[in-house]
Amino acid sequence: MLEGMDSRGNLQVIKAKVPLSEMFGYVTQLRSLSSGRATSTMEFSHYNPAPNNIAEEVMAKNKGKVKDDE
């Protein structure tokens, strides 16, 4: 979710909140698109529940891998 854009001198600063899973590969793409001039920073914001389809997939992969202490 785009939160805003600011100008700092001749720079453009973009603030947005995105899932961490969407950030993999972002820095490489950003640096490629900007000919190596752009930089980025990330900061933790909050936790959200995983979507049902993702949660079910994770649980299915881990089913049977965890042993009860009984």
C-alpha distance (Angstrom), angle and dihedral (degrees) to the residues before:
residue distance angle dihedral
M1 . . .
L2 3.78 . .
E3 3.80 110.7 .
G4 3.77 99.4 -179.9
M5 3.77 151.4 -55.3
D6 3.80 126.4 -117.6
S7 3.79 134.5 -175.7
R8 3.79 119.7 -132.1
G9 3.76 107.9 -177.5
N10 3.79 105.6 -57.6
L11 3.84 92.2 -18.2
Q12 3.79 130.2 97.7
V13 3.82 116.4 -142.8
I14 3.80 116.4 -161.0
K15 3.82 120.1 -166.1
A16 3.80 118.6 -163.0
K17 3.80 141.7 150.4
V18 3.79 116.0 -133.1
P19 3.81 135.5 161.1
L20 3.79 113.1 -90.3
S21 3.81 89.6 -123.6
E22 3.82 88.4 64.6
M23 3.82 92.5 54.9
F24 3.81 97.8 67.0
G25 3.79 107.0 110.1
Y26 3.81 92.6 8.1
V27 3.81 96.5 112.7
T28 3.80 91.9 50.3
Q29 3.80 91.4 50.5
L30 3.81 92.2 45.3
R31 3.79 92.9 50.9
S32 3.81 91.1 46.7
L33 3.80 93.5 49.7
S34 3.80 92.3 47.5
S35 3.83 96.0 43.8
G36 3.81 89.1 -113.5
R37 3.81 96.3 -54.4
A38 3.81 101.3 105.7
T39 3.79 125.4 85.5
S40 3.77 132.5 -168.7
T41 3.78 139.9 -163.3
M42 3.79 131.1 -160.8
E43 3.77 128.4 -154.8
F44 3.80 128.8 -176.9
S45 3.81 111.9 -108.9
H46 3.79 110.4 171.1
Y47 3.77 147.4 -43.9
N48 3.81 122.3 -100.0
P49 3.80 127.6 -173.5
A50 3.79 112.7 -96.8
P51 3.81 115.4 -108.1
N52 3.83 111.8 -95.1
N53 3.80 94.4 -110.6
I54 3.82 91.8 53.4
A55 3.82 93.4 44.2
E56 3.83 91.2 49.9
E57 3.81 91.1 49.3
V58 3.82 92.3 51.1
M59 3.80 92.3 46.7
A60 3.82 91.8 48.4
K61 3.82 91.5 51.8
N62 3.80 92.0 49.5
K63 3.80 97.6 42.0
G64 3.78 109.5 120.1
K65 3.81 94.0 11.5
V66 3.81 93.8 92.8
K67 3.81 115.3 70.6
D68 3.80 122.2 -153.0
D69 3.81 116.8 -123.4
E70 3.84 90.8 -130.0
